[in-house]
Amino acid sequence: MPLIQFHLVEGEYSDEQLRTLLERGSAAYAEVLESPVDRIRAFVTLHAAAHWAIGGQPDEPAGRRSPYFSAVMMAERPADQRRRALAVMTDLVVEVLGVERNRVRGSINRVAAEDWAIGGVPASVIRAAEVEQRKAASGAGVAAS
């Protein structure tokens, strides 16, 4: 379920920087959430410079880059994970893209498990099934002892 998206002005970064951002961003987000990395979805969305404004003025490449990232996570996640995700993603954007820290913006968008679908099934239903499977597996181990 976890999703991270980076919004950037197109043409300002190399494919290698974008690939690094996706790879390291996925790994970092998985670590923060204590989640398997294969559950993380990461995207870079590139916007034409003419479609990007700061203070109502079109962004100019000369030192005005202001990347934005957003992360989706389950509403039940604790505040410390949300704060760590914001800090870690900001650090990553600064390091990989070489932008000034004070220009980076980010948000955490919390979603209730019943409002997020995986394969068309609410995550709350999938989670309940996973909990039951774990209970059944641990019960089978106890019965076999």
N, C-alpha and C positions, 0 to 999 in steps of 0.2 A: 503494500500500500504506500509506503513512503515515497514522496515525489519531491524532486528539487528542480527548479527551473531558473536559468540564468537569462536575463534580458540584456542584450548588448547591441551597440551600434555596429552594423555590418561593415566589413572592410577594415576594422581597426585592430583585429587580432588574427594571428596565424592559425591555420588548422591544427598545428601542434599545441598551441595554447588552449584551443577549444577542447581538443581531445584530452589534454591533461586536466582541464577543469572538470570534464565529465567523469573521468576515471577517478581522480582524487576526491572529487565532490561526492561521488557514490560511496567510496570507501569511508570517507569521514562521516557522512550521514549515517551509514550503517553502524559505525562505531558509537556515535552519540546515542543512537536509538537502541543499541544492543540488539540489532536485527541482522539477519543474514543479508549479505550484499546483493544476492540475487532477487531480493524483494524490492530493491531500490530502483526507481525510474528517474532518470536524469535527462534534461533537455536543455539545449541552448536555443533560444529564439533570437534571431537576428532582425533588427529593425533598420530600415533605411534611415540615413542621417536626417533626411527631410521629415521623417515621421517621429522624431525624438526631440523633445524640448525640455529646457530647464528654465524655470521662471518665466514660462511663456515664450521663450526664445529658442529657435532651433539650435540643437547641440552642434558645436563646432569641434572638430578633432583636436585642435590646438589646446590641449590641457583641460578640456571641459568634460572628459569622459566621466560618466556617473553610472556605473553598472547597477543593476537592480536584480536581486534574487528573491524567489519566494519558495517556501517549503510547505508542503502539505503533510500534516500528521494527525493522528487520531486525537480527538479532543481530550481523551483521558490521560494523555501523556503528561508527566509532571513538569512544573515550571522550570526546574533546573535543566531538563533536557531541551526545552525550548530556548532558554538563554544560551546554553552551550552550542546549539545548532546555529543560532544567530552569530555568535562569536567565531565559531570554527569556519563557517561559510564566508564571513567577512575576511578573516585571515587568509583564506584560500584565494579569494578574488584579488586581494592586494598582492599576494605573492606571485600568483600565476599570471595575472594580467598587468601587473605593474602600475596600478592606479593608487591614488592617494586614498588613505583610509577614510577620511572625512567625506569623500565623494560617494562611497558605497552605501547603498540602501538595501534593506532586506525585510522580509516579513515571514511570519509563521501563520499559516492558515489552518486553523483547527477544524476538523470534520468529525461529526459523530459517526460511530461505526455503522449505525443503521442507514446513514446517508452516503456511504461509500460502497461501490459495487466492485466485486472481483468476479469476472466472468458472468456478470448479471445478477450475482447473489450478494445481498448485503454482507459487509464484513462482519457484522454482529452475528449473523447466522453461521458464517464460516468459523469465526472464533469459538462459538459455543460447541460446534462439532469437533474442533481441535482439542478443546478442553475435555470433552467426553472421551475422545480417543486416548488421550494421555491417562485419564482415570482408568479406563478399561485396561490399558497396557500395564499400568502400575499394579492394578488389582490382579491381573493374570500372573505377574511376577511374584506377588505375595502368595497367591494360591499354590503356585508351583513349589514354593519353598518348603 
